[in-house]
Amino acid sequence: MKPHWDEAARGILLEGDADRKAALAQDVLARAETFDLSLAPRLGPPERPARPEKPVLVPPQEVPRRGLGSDRGRAALLHALAHIELNAIDLAADMALRFAGAVPDHLRASFVHDWLRVSGEEGLHFSLLRARLDAYGTDYGDYPAHDGLWDAARKTSGDVLGRLAVAPMILEARGLDVTPGLIAKLEAVGDTGSAAVLQRIYDDEIGHVRAGTRWFRSLAESRGADPAATFQNCVMRYYPQGPKRPFNDPARAQAELPRDWYEGVSPH
């Protein structure tokens, strides 16, 4: 008999060391086929994932923003991205553990595998960014960061459609909009190593947004709801500021995120 998967997912969330959390997420993904992913979770997620003592968390407006023309500026960018990826590891593990019980039985194994895959890939992204920070003589935790991603998770903790709408379909989709410009800027200043890492993240996160969109559509339709209207209702409820422009429409199309869904709730 294959072991249950829920303890492994919870272990990711309870790991407080950033490097070990990233490695554990990758390991759980590598072992995903050894678990019985069709089982409903017996364990719930912690109220808040374990975190390292640093970075210090401050309001978003207090996180320093620096140009990419200096080593310090590039290190600050890489640090901010590493913090996002560390949060994303937990968001995906939490998605599986918190909401797999709400998925129809015949779809559960696919749902759990998708979000363990996302968690593991986010773990790889953190590890790659961590290596680039090392190249700049910077440690994760050296700069302040904010808790905006987990604030969004708390707001949607009781609503799988709300979580799918906000986490992959708005917040990760925003990464598809801005990452190509960051890659170009890094290449322009000669940091091809960091540019290559961001390209890998960009390519993977098209798949993450696609997973979010597919599961949103599937679960909305299983409830007899119109997916487009349901998405827009979720955004108005949980993320009323709406997705930011400009949009990378070709990447969003690759992620199967319909333009009329997000255009319908974006600020003009």
N, C-alpha and C positions, 0 to 999 in steps of 0.2 A: 504494500500500500504506500502510495506517495504521501509525504508529509504535507501538512497544511501550510499555506503560504503566509498566513496573517502574522505569525511571530517574526518572520523575516522582514516584512514590511514595517512592522512596529519597531524592530531593531534599528532600522534606518533613522526613524524619527527620534529615537531615544539616544542616539549617538551624539555626544556633545563636541567631539573633536572634529574640526572641519575636514581635515585630510582623511581621517578614518571614515567619516560619514560618506564622503565621495567614493572611497574605495569600496565600502560596504554596498552602496547602491549599485556599483558596477558588478560586484560579486553576485548579488542577488539576481541581477539580470542574467548573468552568465549561467546561473543555476535554475532559471525560471522553469525549464522543462522538467525539473526533478520534483516540482511541487504539484499538488492537486489544486489547480487554479479555479476549478469549478465550484469550490466550497464557499459558502457564505462566511464572512469573517466572524470569528468568535470574540476577537479582541477589538476594542475601539482605539482610535488614535489618542495620543495624549492631548491635553488642552492646548499645549504649545510644544513644538519640537525643542529638543535640547540644542543649545547653542554654545559656542566658545565664549569666554569672557570678553574677548575683543572680536570685532570692533565695537566701539561705543556707539550706541544708537541715538540719533538726534532727529529732529524734524527734517523733512526732505529739503526745505529751503536752506538749512544750515550745512548740508553736504557741500564741500568745496568743489567748484567747477574750474578747471584749468584748461588752457589750450594744449594742443597736442604737439606744439613745437619744441617742448622741453621734455627731458627725461622725467621730471617730476609730474608734469601734466599727463604723460602717457601712463605712468605708474598709477596715478589717481584714477584714470579711466579703467585700466585693467582691474584695479581693486573694486571699483563700483560694479563692473561686470561679474567679477568673481562672487561678489555678495549676492547679486541677482541669481546666479547659477546655484549657489548654496541653498538659497530659499526655494529655488525651483526643484531641487532634489526632494525636499520635504513636501512641497505642494503636490508633486506627482505621487509620492508614497501615501500621503494623506488622502488623495483622490481615491486610490485603490481601497484603502482600509476603511475610509469613512462611508463610501458610497457603493461598494460592490454589492452590499445587501439589498440595495434598491434597484439593482439591474435584474431583468428577467433571467431565470435560471439558465436558460440555454445560451445566453450571451455573456454570462459572468466570466468564464475563463478568458474570453477574448478581451473583455474590459480590463480585467486585472493584468493580463499580459501587456496590454498597450501602456498602462500607466507604470508598471514596473520597468518597461522599456524606456519610457520617457525619464523616469527617475535615474536609471542607470546612465543614460546618455547625458543628462544634466551633471551627473557625477563625473563623467569623462570631461565635460566642458570645464567644470571647476578645476580639475587636475591640470588641464592644459593651461588655463589662465594662471593657476598657481605657479606653474613652471615659468611662465613669462614674468610674473612678479619677481621670482627669484633672480631672473636675468637682470632685473633693474635694481637688485639689492633691497627689495621691499618685501615685507611679510604681510600675509593676510591679517588684518586687524590694525595695521599702522595708520589707517585713515578712518574717520567716522563714517557711518552708513546710516540708512534709515530703515524703518520697518514697514514700509508701505505695502509690500507684497503680502506680508502676513496679516496686515489690517484687512486687506481685501479677502483673505481666506476666512478670517473670523466672521466677516459680514455674510458670507455664503455658506457657513458651516452646516446649515440645515437644509440646503437646496442644491441638489446635484446639477440641475440645469443652470442655476445661478452661478455655481462654481465654474462650470464649463464655459459659460458665456464670458465671465470676467477673466479667469486665469489664462487658458490658452487662446481664446478668441478675441480678447482685447489686449491683455498685457503682453503675451508672447507675440501676438500679431504686430504689436508696436515695434518689437525687435526687428521684424521683417521690413518695416518701414525705414528704420534708422541705420541698420547695420551696414548696408552697402556704402553709405556715405562715410562711415567710420573706417571701413576697409580702405577706401580710396585715400582718405587723409593719412592713415598709417603708412600706406605704400608711398605716398608723396614725401614723407619725412624719412623714408628708408627703413621703417620697422616692418620688414616683410614677415618676420616670425610671428608677430602679433596679428598681422593682417591674415595670415594663413589660419590661425586659430579662430579668428572671427568668421572666416569663410566656412570653416567646419561647423561652427555653431549655427550659422545662418542656414546651411544646407539641412542640418538635422531639425532645426526648429520649424521649417516648412512642414515636416512630418508631424511635429507636435501639434501645430495649429490644425493640420488635417485631421488628426485623431480627435481633437476637441470638437471640431465641426461635425465629423461623422457621428460621434457619440451624442452630441446635442440633437442632431437631426433624428437619429434613431430613437432616442428616449422620448423626445417630444412627440414623434409620430406614434410611438407605442401607447401614449396617453391620449391619442386622438386630437392632439393640439397642432396648430399650424406652426412650423418651425420658425419662419421669419418673424411672425408676430410675437411668438414666445421669446425669441432672442431679444427683440426690441423692448419687450416688457421687462425682461431680466436686467437689461442695461439701465433702463430708467429707474428700476428699483435699487440696484446695487452699485451702479457706476454712472450716476446721472450726468456727470460731466461729459460722458461719451468718449469714443475713441478720437485721438488727435489726428488732424491732417498735417502734412500731406500723406497720402496712402501709397504704398507700393502695390498697385493693383495687380501687376503680373505675378508677384510672389503670392499674394493673397489668393489669386485664382489657382495657382499651383496647389495651395493648401485647401482648395475647395470651399473657401469662405466667400459666399455670394456677395457681390458688391451691393446689391439693393438692401441686404441686411444691415451692413454697417453704415452705408450712406444714409440710411433712414434714421439713424440716431446720432450722427456725428454733428458736432457744433459747426456752424458756418461762419 
